[in-house]
């Protein structure tokens, strides 16, 4: 009997050949998977490298814009050096290399929309642009690209990465302005520093026609204030975007406006009895000088010091730590008794000063020339803004306001000045605009 012959297991479609095909397919899939993983890693790498280079560009532009305050001879070299140095502090390509910013990467323009960027600074230059480049990031994918380019083109492929940032000087965030003008007899700060004001000194005294002396004040209305009453501006935030500096005189002050002023000291009454809408300062502690009554008797104040009084130094821990409320005995009448404030408000508690309080007693006030003042004056030019510390509440709409001078806006603004945040009224700070 003839036995059937068995077929070979090594034919064209046998298991051995199938096992070889699976191995090839697995190798292809593993290669593709590794390529995909490499692609994801490289894309992440390139994204981080691009962000690092952009950080260098931003730092470069901001540092250059800070130097735009001086456009005198040599400005191009000075601004470029400052910009490049700040940008170079940023490391790139996963923090492995220093950012390299060339002089040609720093350019200037008078207009953001013109598209004209040069290495020339003029009196109207407002913008600094930084456009650094990063060459050949150390990337696996880009290494393959360079290797392929070398085989196909006989050279190494360079992959450049760029970043672009533009910065300018803008108004800084600061305290807002109150509608009360302080006058100066000086004609220019070049002849009398700070318009004749002395930091830490108390100034008071109402302006009357032809009688103004440095430190006298008068209630005013800002351009842009519109129909807003004096009390609303005093109880509210003030005027934070005063625009071109011209003011009109305000005929007088009502009891309601005095009550609005007093909310900043935690004293609420009448229409302004709303702590949420009209927050207090973080302390209501008042500063008053010694006074002498008609009989020659000294009525002690809360701060009997010679000029410059510098009550602001005492005020800072009170607002930041102890949150002292207003003391009714700090304002005394000629008989030595506490005065009656408009609306007879009760002092706010220490706790509410601490929890509800804001910086409400350090404000800007416009500086005008005493000679420009008229009781019904219009379009009086504001020469500068003085940082003023509000010393105490008003017991009478016609009472002299006492303010302590703390600095000029044009020279940094003292405690009213900016903390480096872009805003409206404050001293200029560098800010990215593109």
C-alpha positions in Angstrom: 0.0 0.0 0.0 1.4 3.3 -1.0 1.7 5.9 1.7 0.8 9.5 0.8 3.8 11.8 0.6 3.9 14.7 2.9 4.2 18.2 1.6 7.3 20.2 2.5 6.8 22.9 5.3 9.4 25.1 3.6 7.4 26.1 0.5 6.8 29.7 -0.6 3.9 30.2 1.7 5.1 28.2 4.6 5.2 29.3 8.3 8.9 30.1 8.1 8.3 32.6 5.4 5.3 34.1 7.3 7.4 34.5 10.4 10.0 36.5 8.4 7.3 38.8 7.0 5.9 39.5 10.5 9.4 40.4 11.7 9.8 42.8 8.8 6.4 44.4 9.5 7.2 44.7 13.2 10.5 46.3 12.4 8.8 48.8 10.1 6.2 49.6 12.7 8.8 50.0 15.4 10.7 52.4 13.2 7.6 54.4 12.4 6.7 54.5 16.1 10.2 55.7 17.0 9.9 58.3 14.3 6.6 59.5 15.6 7.9 59.7 19.2 11.0 61.5 17.9 8.7 63.9 16.0 6.6 64.7 19.1 9.7 65.2 21.2 11.3 67.4 18.5 8.2 69.5 18.1 8.1 70.0 21.8 11.8 70.9 21.8 11.3 73.4 19.0 8.3 75.0 20.8 10.3 75.4 24.0 13.3 76.7 22.0 11.1 79.2 20.3 9.6 80.4 23.6 13.0 80.8 25.1 14.1 82.9 22.1 10.9 85.0 22.4 11.7 85.6 26.1 15.1 86.9 25.1 13.5 89.2 22.5 10.9 90.5 25.1 13.6 91.3 27.7 15.8 92.9 25.0 12.9 95.2 23.8 11.8 96.2 27.3 15.3 97.1 28.4 15.8 99.1 25.3 12.5 101.0 25.8 13.5 101.9 29.3 16.4 103.8 27.9 14.3 105.9 25.5 14.0 108.6 28.2 17.3 110.0 26.9 17.6 110.4 23.2 20.7 112.6 23.3 23.9 111.8 21.3 25.1 108.3 21.7 21.6 107.0 22.3 21.8 104.2 19.7 24.9 102.6 21.2 23.6 103.0 24.8 20.1 101.6 24.1 21.6 98.8 22.0 24.0 97.8 24.7 21.3 97.8 27.4 18.9 95.8 25.2 21.4 93.2 24.1 22.7 92.7 27.7 19.2 92.1 29.0 18.3 89.7 26.2 21.6 87.7 26.6 20.6 86.9 30.2 18.1 84.5 28.8 19.4 81.1 27.8 18.0 79.3 24.8 17.8 75.7 23.3 16.7 74.1 26.5 18.9 76.5 28.5 22.0 75.1 26.9 23.2 78.2 25.1 23.3 82.0 25.7 21.0 84.0 23.6 23.0 85.9 21.0 21.6 89.4 20.1 23.6 91.3 17.5 23.6 95.1 17.1 21.7 94.7 13.9 18.9 92.9 15.7 18.0 96.1 17.7 16.2 98.7 15.6 14.1 101.8 16.2 11.0 103.6 14.8 8.9 106.7 15.3 5.7 104.9 14.3 4.4 101.4 15.1 2.4 101.2 11.9 5.0 102.6 9.4 7.0 99.4 9.2 10.2 101.5 9.0 12.8 100.2 11.4 16.3 101.7 11.3 19.5 101.9 13.4 18.8 105.7 13.8 17.3 107.4 16.8 15.6 110.8 16.5 13.8 113.1 18.9 10.5 111.4 17.9 11.7 107.8 18.4 9.1 105.9 20.4 9.7 102.2 19.7 12.4 99.7 20.1 12.3 96.4 18.2 14.4 93.3 19.0 14.6 90.5 16.3 17.1 87.9 17.5 17.8 84.7 15.6 18.7 81.2 16.8 20.6 78.8 14.5 20.5 75.0 14.4 18.7 73.9 17.5 20.0 70.5 18.6 17.1 68.4 17.4 17.0 64.8 16.3 14.5 65.5 13.5 16.5 68.5 12.3 19.6 66.3 12.4 17.9 63.9 9.9 16.9 66.9 7.8 20.5 68.2 7.8 21.8 64.7 7.1 19.5 64.3 4.1 20.3 67.8 2.8 24.0 66.9 3.0 23.5 63.8 0.9 21.3 65.5 -1.6 22.9 68.9 -1.8 26.4 68.4 -0.7 26.0 70.7 2.2 24.6 71.2 5.7 21.1 72.5 6.1 20.7 75.4 8.6 17.4 75.8 10.3 17.1 79.3 11.7 14.6 80.3 14.4 13.5 84.0 14.9 11.6 86.0 17.5 10.3 89.5 17.4 9.3 92.0 20.1 8.5 95.7 20.1 8.4 97.9 23.3 7.7 101.5 24.1 7.4 103.8 27.1 3.8 104.1 28.4 2.1 105.7 31.4 2.5 103.7 34.6 -0.1 102.7 37.0 -0.3 105.1 39.9 -2.6 106.9 42.4 -5.4 109.0 40.8 -5.7 112.7 41.0 -8.0 114.8 43.2 -9.7 118.0 42.0 -7.7 120.3 44.2 -4.8 122.4 42.8 -1.7 123.4 44.7 -0.1 126.6 43.5 3.5 127.6 43.1 5.2 131.0 42.7 8.1 129.5 40.8 8.2 130.1 37.0 10.2 126.9 36.2 11.7 124.0 38.0 15.1 124.8 36.4 15.4 127.8 38.6 13.5 126.5 41.6 13.7 122.7 42.1 10.4 120.9 42.5 8.5 124.1 41.9 9.6 125.2 45.4 8.0 122.3 47.3 9.9 120.4 50.0 9.3 116.7 50.5 7.7 116.0 53.9 6.4 119.6 54.4 2.8 120.4 55.1 1.1 122.9 52.8 -2.3 124.6 53.3 -4.0 127.9 52.7 -6.8 128.9 50.3 -6.2 130.6 47.0 -7.7 134.0 46.6 -7.2 136.3 43.7 -3.7 137.9 43.8 -2.8 136.4 47.2 -1.5 133.0 46.3 1.8 131.8 47.8 3.5 128.4 47.3 1.4 125.8 48.9 -2.0 127.5 48.7 -4.8 125.5 47.1 -8.0 125.9 45.3 -10.8 123.4 44.2 -10.8 122.8 40.5 -12.5 120.9 37.7 -10.5 118.7 35.3 -10.9 118.6 31.6 -12.8 115.4 31.1 -14.6 115.6 34.4 -17.8 116.6 32.6 -20.8 117.0 34.8 -19.5 114.8 37.6 -19.8 116.7 40.9 -16.9 117.4 43.2 -18.1 115.1 45.8 -18.3 112.1 43.5 -14.7 112.5 42.4 -13.5 112.9 46.0 -15.4 109.9 47.4 -14.7 107.8 44.3 -11.3 106.9 42.8 -10.5 110.4 41.7 -9.6 111.2 38.1 -7.3 108.5 36.8 -6.9 109.6 33.2 -6.7 113.4 33.3 -5.4 113.8 29.7 -4.1 117.2 28.6 -3.3 119.3 31.7 -5.8 122.2 31.9 -8.2 122.8 34.7 -11.0 125.3 35.7 -11.5 126.7 39.1 -14.5 125.4 41.1 -16.6 128.1 42.8 -16.8 126.4 46.2 -17.2 123.3 48.3 -20.4 122.0 49.8 -20.9 120.0 53.0 -21.6 117.0 50.8 -18.2 117.3 49.2 -16.6 117.6 52.7 -18.4 114.4 53.7 -17.1 112.7 50.5 -13.5 113.7 51.4 -14.0 112.3 54.9 -14.9 108.8 53.6 -11.2 108.3 52.9 -10.7 108.5 56.6 -13.4 106.0 57.4 -15.9 108.7 58.3 -19.3 108.0 56.6 -22.5 110.1 56.6 -25.1 111.4 54.2 -25.1 110.4 50.6 -21.7 108.8 50.9 -22.5 106.3 53.7 -21.5 103.3 51.6 -18.2 101.6 52.6 -18.3 99.2 49.6 -18.8 101.9 47.0 -16.4 104.4 48.7 -13.8 102.4 50.5 -11.7 104.0 53.3 -7.9 104.2 53.6 -6.3 101.5 55.6 -6.1 103.9 58.5 -8.1 107.0 59.5 -5.4 108.4 61.8 -5.3 112.2 61.3 -2.3 114.6 61.6 -2.9 118.1 62.9 -0.5 120.8 64.1 -0.4 122.6 67.4 -2.6 125.7 67.4 -2.8 128.8 69.6 -6.3 130.1 70.5 -7.3 133.8 70.8 -6.1 133.8 74.4 -2.6 132.6 73.5 -3.2 129.1 74.8 -1.7 126.2 72.8 -4.1 123.6 71.6 -2.0 120.5 71.0 -2.3 118.7 67.7 -1.5 115.1 66.9 1.8 115.9 65.2 3.6 118.9 66.8 6.7 118.8 64.6 8.7 121.5 62.8 8.9 121.5 59.0 9.5 119.3 57.2 6.9 117.4 59.3 7.2 114.1 57.4 4.1 112.5 58.9 4.1 110.0 56.0 6.9 108.1 57.7 4.6 107.6 60.8 1.6 106.8 58.5 3.0 103.8 56.7 3.1 101.4 59.7 -0.4 102.6 60.7 -1.8 101.7 57.3 0.1 98.5 56.9 0.2 97.1 60.4 -2.1 98.6 63.0 -4.9 100.1 60.9 -5.5 102.9 63.4 -9.0 104.5 63.2 -9.6 108.2 63.3 -9.3 109.7 66.7 -12.0 112.4 67.4 -9.6 114.3 69.7 -7.2 114.9 66.8 -9.3 117.8 65.5 -10.0 120.3 68.3 -12.0 123.5 68.2 -10.6 126.8 69.6 -12.1 125.8 73.0 -10.2 122.6 73.0 -13.2 120.4 72.4 -13.5 118.0 69.4 -15.0 119.6 66.4 -18.2 118.4 64.9 -17.6 116.8 61.4 -20.3 117.2 58.7 -23.0 114.6 59.3 -21.6 113.6 62.7 -20.0 110.4 61.5 -18.6 107.8 63.9 -15.1 106.5 63.3 -14.7 103.3 61.5 -13.4 100.3 63.4 -9.8 99.1 63.2 -11.0 95.8 61.7 -12.9 97.4 58.9 -9.9 99.7 58.0 -7.9 96.5 57.8 -10.3 94.4 55.7 -12.0 97.1 53.6 -9.2 99.6 53.3 -7.2 100.6 50.3 -4.5 103.2 49.5 -6.8 106.3 49.5 -4.8 109.1 51.2 -1.9 109.3 48.8 -3.0 111.1 45.7 -1.9 113.3 42.8 -2.9 116.9 42.8 -2.2 119.3 39.9 0.4 122.1 40.2 -0.6 125.5 38.8 1.1 128.9 39.0 -0.3 131.1 41.7 -0.3 134.0 39.1 -2.6 132.0 36.8 -5.3 131.5 39.5 -8.6 133.3 39.2 -11.7 132.5 41.3 -13.6 131.9 38.0 -10.5 131.0 36.0 -10.7 128.7 32.9 -8.1 126.7 31.1 -5.4 127.1 33.7 -2.3 125.2 32.7 -1.1 122.3 34.9 2.7 122.5 35.2 3.1 119.1 36.9 1.4 116.8 39.3 2.4 116.7 43.0 2.1 113.6 45.1 0.2 114.6 48.2 -0.6 112.8 51.4 -4.0 113.7 52.9 -3.4 114.6 56.5 -6.9 114.8 58.0 -10.7 115.1 57.4 -12.5 118.3 56.8 -14.7 119.8 59.6 -15.9 122.7 57.4 -16.1 123.2 53.6 -14.1 126.4 54.0 -11.4 124.9 56.2 -7.9 124.9 54.9 -7.0 121.5 53.5 -3.6 120.2 54.8 -1.5 118.1 52.4 2.0 116.8 52.8 4.1 117.0 49.7 5.8 113.8 48.7 7.3 114.3 45.2 6.6 115.2 41.6 5.1 113.0 39.0 7.8 114.1 36.5 10.5 112.8 38.9 9.0 109.5 39.7 6.0 110.4 41.8 7.2 109.4 45.3 4.8 107.0 46.9 2.2 108.0 44.3 4.4 106.6 41.5 4.2 103.4 39.6 5.3 100.0 40.7 6.2 99.2 37.1 2.8 98.3 35.9 1.4 100.1 32.8 -1.5 102.3 33.5 -2.6 105.9 32.9 -1.3 108.8 35.0 1.9 107.4 36.5 5.5 107.9 35.4 6.4 106.1 32.1 7.3 102.5 32.3 8.5 100.1 29.4 5.7 97.9 28.0 5.5 95.4 25.1 3.3 96.8 22.4 3.8 93.9 19.9 
